[in-house]
């Protein structure tokens, strides 16, 4: 009988223990998915964001306007915890209070990556910000993203015609409109990149329903949003990507031309400009001798691109479902990926960046995941498999990975990936 009561008490303790901090619930809050966590645990993981990803079922919860305290209380769990603490005796000062060590519920705590109480805190595994809308901190088509050396995140808010800036903890900092100088208009930004002087290059165009192939622009702003200069780009219907070769101060911009209604006839290339708009070269040109000789290695719809520390250029091609790699002089080196959903395969790849080790991170939008490859294109692992429509990726010098997602207009900051 005593053994049975002891077992029952252990079961009750387990049910009343937060799977993030591994302690009895403190101010337990219930999510729409019916899972319960401590208020402080949720707050720590949310950071400055407005979304919480349940460690159990991965369901996304939007935090109410009142913040985490505005989530529903789990009154039954709170009452039972008070009674249980009275029976067990208050936890002594300096005691962690953890009663689930060694159980299967540690998985959620490890995934969440944090503790509270007297245990050491670490950074949350991910912070989510955004949501659809036009207020500050919300997006209407969050597309390109870049991160400064100081740790500020710049997001191209396409339909709101602005750039929004956040900290790596998800806190809103400022915003500025994507004004086009000398045009008395604003553009819908497609992508953003930072140059070696810390200025922001933004590519986009003014959207006109009657003229979908209106002139595009590349505009340089300070990080505070002050316009510095701009140059015009060919009018096309497709989105553009931008990257900066900081060694040469060259601006690389993708371009796609061809038949909008016949994707098989698309032709893509990367134009290389000086900061004053002078065209100095082309990468992956379909009319080059290399393009004619190797038709399979021609760009069709280059989406995003990045330049690594050695000057190598990595371009995602969402029509060929692969990544093309060129050296600093624009010569083709190799490609990797290929259409599919298996390890190493891609489906509509979009954003791309490299980390400090030279590994390549790709937003595999069609498969709803973020992938990592080594510098030779060998598949390493899945960074995230629960994304919806990941679009752009950027790496912070502090090690965080930032991903935009078109599905809910969310930006996710991965502290550990």
C-alpha positions in Angstrom: 0.0 0.0 0.0 2.8 2.4 0.9 4.6 1.6 -2.3 1.5 2.3 -4.3 1.0 5.7 -2.6 4.6 6.5 -3.2 4.3 5.7 -6.9 1.1 7.7 -7.2 2.8 10.7 -5.6 5.6 10.4 -8.1 3.1 10.4 -11.0 1.4 13.4 -9.6 4.7 15.2 -9.2 5.6 14.4 -12.8 2.3 15.8 -14.1 2.7 19.0 -12.1 6.3 19.6 -13.2 7.2 22.1 -15.9 9.1 20.3 -18.7 11.2 23.3 -19.4 12.6 24.1 -15.9 12.0 20.6 -14.4 10.5 22.2 -11.3 6.9 22.3 -9.9 4.8 24.8 -11.8 5.1 28.4 -10.8 2.3 30.6 -12.2 1.3 27.9 -14.7 0.0 29.1 -18.0 -2.0 26.9 -20.4 -1.5 27.2 -24.2 -4.2 26.6 -26.8 -2.7 23.2 -27.4 -3.5 22.4 -23.7 0.1 22.0 -22.6 1.1 23.9 -19.5 4.4 25.7 -18.6 5.6 28.2 -16.0 5.0 31.8 -16.9 8.6 32.8 -16.4 9.7 29.8 -18.6 7.5 31.0 -21.5 8.6 34.6 -21.0 12.3 33.6 -21.2 11.8 31.7 -24.4 9.6 34.3 -26.0 12.1 37.0 -25.3 11.1 40.1 -27.2 9.0 38.1 -29.7 5.3 37.5 -29.9 5.2 33.8 -30.6 5.8 30.7 -28.6 6.5 27.3 -30.1 5.3 24.5 -27.8 8.2 22.2 -27.0 5.9 19.2 -27.0 3.6 19.5 -30.1 5.4 22.3 -31.9 2.1 24.3 -32.2 2.7 28.0 -32.6 0.9 30.3 -30.1 0.6 34.1 -30.6 1.3 35.9 -27.3 -1.7 38.2 -26.4 -1.4 42.0 -26.3 -1.0 41.8 -22.5 2.1 39.7 -22.9 2.7 36.2 -21.4 0.8 37.1 -18.2 -2.3 37.4 -20.5 -2.2 33.7 -21.3 -4.9 31.7 -19.4 -3.9 30.4 -16.0 -4.1 26.7 -15.3 -5.8 27.2 -12.0 -6.1 23.4 -11.2 -2.4 22.9 -11.7 -1.7 25.9 -9.6 -3.9 24.7 -6.7 -2.5 21.2 -6.8 1.1 22.5 -6.8 0.4 24.5 -3.6 -1.1 21.5 -1.9 1.7 19.2 -3.0 4.4 21.7 -1.8 2.7 21.8 1.6 2.8 18.0 1.8 6.4 17.7 0.6 7.6 20.7 2.5 8.9 23.9 1.0 12.0 23.5 -1.1 15.1 24.4 0.9 17.1 27.5 -0.2 19.8 26.4 -2.6 17.9 23.3 -3.7 17.1 23.2 -7.4 13.7 21.5 -6.8 14.2 19.4 -9.9 12.3 16.1 -9.6 12.3 14.9 -13.1 16.0 14.3 -13.8 16.5 11.2 -15.8 12.9 11.0 -17.2 11.7 11.3 -20.8 10.3 14.7 -20.1 13.9 16.2 -20.1 13.6 16.2 -23.9 11.4 19.3 -23.8 13.7 21.1 -21.4 16.7 20.4 -23.5 15.0 21.6 -26.6 13.9 24.7 -24.8 17.5 25.3 -23.7 16.9 27.0 -20.4 16.3 26.7 -16.7 15.1 29.1 -14.0 15.2 29.1 -10.2 18.8 28.7 -9.0 20.0 26.9 -12.1 22.1 28.6 -14.7 20.2 30.2 -17.5 21.2 30.0 -21.2 19.8 31.6 -24.3 16.5 30.2 -25.7 16.7 27.9 -28.7 14.5 30.2 -30.8 12.7 33.5 -30.6 9.8 34.3 -33.0 8.8 37.8 -33.9 6.4 39.4 -36.4 3.0 38.3 -37.6 0.9 39.7 -40.4 0.0 43.4 -40.2 1.2 46.9 -40.7 2.0 48.0 -37.1 5.6 48.2 -35.9 7.0 44.7 -35.4 4.5 43.2 -37.9 5.1 42.3 -41.6 3.2 42.1 -44.8 5.5 39.7 -46.7 8.8 39.5 -44.7 11.4 38.7 -47.4 15.1 39.6 -47.2 17.1 39.7 -44.0 20.6 40.9 -43.0 22.4 41.1 -39.6 24.9 43.8 -38.8 28.2 43.2 -36.9 26.5 45.0 -33.9 23.7 42.4 -33.9 20.9 44.4 -35.4 18.5 42.5 -37.7 17.3 44.3 -40.8 14.1 42.8 -42.4 12.7 43.8 -45.8 9.0 44.3 -45.2 7.9 44.1 -48.8 4.3 45.2 -49.0 4.7 47.7 -46.1 7.5 49.4 -48.1 9.8 49.6 -45.2 12.8 48.1 -43.4 12.3 47.1 -39.8 15.2 46.7 -37.3 15.3 44.4 -34.3 17.8 43.1 -31.7 18.9 39.5 -31.6 16.6 39.1 -28.6 13.6 40.1 -30.9 13.0 43.6 -29.5 11.8 46.2 -32.0 14.4 49.0 -32.5 13.2 51.2 -35.4 11.9 51.3 -38.9 12.3 53.4 -42.0 10.5 53.7 -45.4 12.2 52.5 -48.5 12.3 55.8 -50.2 13.7 56.1 -53.7 15.7 59.3 -54.1 14.9 61.6 -57.1 11.8 59.5 -57.8 9.4 60.9 -55.2 8.2 57.4 -54.5 8.8 54.4 -52.4 9.7 50.9 -53.5 8.7 47.4 -52.3 12.0 46.0 -51.0 12.9 42.4 -52.1 16.2 41.9 -50.3 18.8 43.6 -48.1 22.5 43.3 -47.6 25.2 45.1 -45.6 28.4 46.4 -47.2 31.8 46.7 -45.6 31.1 50.2 -44.2 28.0 49.1 -42.4 25.6 50.6 -44.9 22.5 48.8 -46.1 21.8 48.0 -49.8 18.2 47.4 -50.7 16.8 46.1 -54.0 13.2 46.3 -55.1 10.8 48.2 -57.3 7.7 50.3 -57.2 4.8 47.9 -57.7 2.3 49.0 -60.4 -0.5 46.7 -61.3 -0.6 48.0 -64.9 3.1 47.7 -65.2 4.5 44.7 -63.3 7.9 45.0 -65.0 8.5 48.6 -63.9 12.0 49.9 -63.3 13.9 48.4 -60.4 16.2 50.1 -58.0 19.3 49.5 -55.8 19.4 52.0 -53.0 22.0 52.5 -50.3 20.8 53.7 -46.9 22.6 54.2 -43.6 21.5 51.9 -40.8 19.3 54.8 -39.6 17.5 54.9 -43.0 19.1 58.0 -44.5 19.3 57.7 -48.3 22.8 57.9 -49.7 22.6 56.9 -53.4 20.8 54.7 -55.9 21.0 53.3 -59.4 18.4 51.9 -61.7 17.9 48.3 -62.6 16.2 46.6 -65.5 12.5 46.3 -65.1 11.5 42.7 -64.4 8.6 40.9 -62.8 10.7 38.6 -60.6 12.1 39.2 -57.1 15.7 40.1 -56.9 18.4 39.1 -54.4 21.4 41.2 -53.3 24.7 40.5 -51.7 27.9 42.4 -51.2 31.5 41.3 -51.9 33.1 43.4 -49.1 36.6 42.7 -50.3 36.0 44.5 -53.6 33.0 46.6 -52.5 31.0 45.1 -55.4 27.2 44.8 -55.3 25.8 41.5 -56.7 22.2 41.4 -57.8 20.2 38.6 -59.3 18.2 39.1 -62.5 15.7 36.9 -64.3 14.2 37.5 -67.7 12.1 35.4 -70.1 8.6 34.3 -70.6 6.5 34.8 -67.4 4.0 32.1 -68.6 6.7 29.6 -69.6 9.0 28.8 -66.8 11.1 26.6 -69.0 12.3 29.7 -71.0 13.5 31.6 -68.0 17.1 32.9 -68.1 18.9 34.1 -65.0 22.2 35.7 -64.2 24.0 37.7 -61.5 25.1 41.3 -62.3 28.1 42.7 -60.5 28.1 46.5 -59.9 30.3 49.1 -58.3 28.6 51.3 -55.7 28.0 54.0 -58.3 26.0 51.6 -60.5 28.7 50.8 -63.0 28.3 47.2 -64.3 31.7 45.4 -64.0 30.7 41.8 -64.7 28.1 39.1 -65.0 28.0 35.7 -63.2 26.2 32.7 -64.7 25.2 34.5 -67.9 23.1 32.4 -70.2 24.8 34.0 -73.3 28.3 33.2 -72.1 30.4 30.4 -73.8 30.1 28.5 -70.5 26.4 28.8 -70.6 26.1 27.6 -74.1 28.5 24.7 -73.5 26.8 23.5 -70.3 23.1 24.2 -70.7 22.4 22.2 -67.5 24.5 24.5 -65.5 22.7 27.7 -66.6 20.8 29.8 -64.1 17.1 29.9 -64.7 15.6 31.8 -61.7 18.3 32.9 -59.3 16.6 33.8 -56.1 19.0 34.7 -53.3 22.8 34.8 -53.1 25.7 35.2 -50.7 29.5 35.8 -50.9 31.8 34.0 -48.5 35.1 35.3 -47.1 37.1 33.9 -50.1 34.9 35.7 -52.6 33.0 32.6 -53.7 29.5 33.3 -54.9 26.6 30.9 -53.9 23.3 31.3 -55.8 20.1 29.5 -55.1 18.1 28.6 -58.3 14.5 27.9 -57.4 13.6 26.6 -60.9 16.6 24.2 -61.1 16.2 23.3 -57.3 19.9 23.6 -56.6 22.7 25.9 -55.6 25.3 27.1 -58.1 28.7 28.0 -56.8 31.2 30.3 -58.6 34.7 31.6 -57.8 35.5 35.2 -57.2 36.0 35.7 -60.9 32.6 34.3 -61.8 33.8 30.9 -63.1 31.5 28.0 -62.4 32.8 25.6 -59.8 30.0 23.2 -58.9 26.4 22.8 -58.0 24.6 20.8 -55.4 21.0 19.9 -54.4 18.6 18.7 -57.0 14.8 18.4 -56.8 13.4 16.1 -54.1 12.8 15.8 -50.4 15.6 13.4 -49.4 18.7 14.4 -47.5 20.7 16.8 -49.6 17.8 17.4 -52.0 16.0 20.8 -52.4 12.6 21.9 -53.5 12.4 25.6 -54.4 15.5 26.8 -52.5 15.5 30.4 -51.5 17.7 32.2 -48.9 21.3 31.2 -48.5 24.2 32.2 -46.2 27.4 30.8 -44.8 28.6 30.5 -41.2 32.1 31.1 -39.7 33.1 27.6 -40.5 32.2 27.9 -44.1 29.1 25.7 -43.9 26.3 26.7 -46.2 22.7 27.2 -44.8 19.8 27.1 -47.3 16.1 27.9 -46.9 14.5 24.9 -48.5 11.1 26.5 -48.9 9.3 23.8 -50.9 10.2 21.2 -48.2 9.5 23.5 -45.3 12.9 23.2 -43.8 16.3 24.8 -43.4 19.3 22.7 -44.5 23.1 22.8 -43.8 25.8 21.7 -46.2 29.6 21.8 -45.9 31.6 24.1 -48.2 31.8 21.4 -50.9 28.0 21.0 -51.0 27.9 17.8 -48.9 24.7 17.5 -46.9 25.3 17.8 -43.1 22.0 18.0 -41.4 18.6 19.6 -41.1 18.7 22.8 -39.1 14.9 23.0 -38.9 12.2 20.8 -40.2 9.1 22.5 -38.8 9.2 25.7 -40.8 6.3 26.5 -43.1 7.7 28.5 -46.0 11.2 29.7 -45.0 12.4 32.4 -47.4 15.6 34.2 -46.4 18.4 33.4 -44.0 21.2 35.4 -42.4 24.0 34.6 -40.0 24.9 36.9 -37.1 28.6 37.2 -36.2 27.5 36.2 -32.6 26.4 32.9 -34.1 22.6 33.2 -34.3 20.7 32.2 -37.4 17.8 34.4 -38.6 15.1 33.0 -40.9 12.1 34.7 -42.4 9.0 32.7 -43.1 6.3 33.7 -45.6 3.6 31.6 -44.2 2.8 33.6 -41.0 5.1 36.5 -41.8 7.4 35.4 -39.0 11.0 36.0 -38.4 12.7 33.3 -36.2 16.0 33.8 -34.4 17.8 30.5 -33.7 20.1 30.8 -30.7 21.2 27.2 -31.0 21.2 25.5 -34.4 
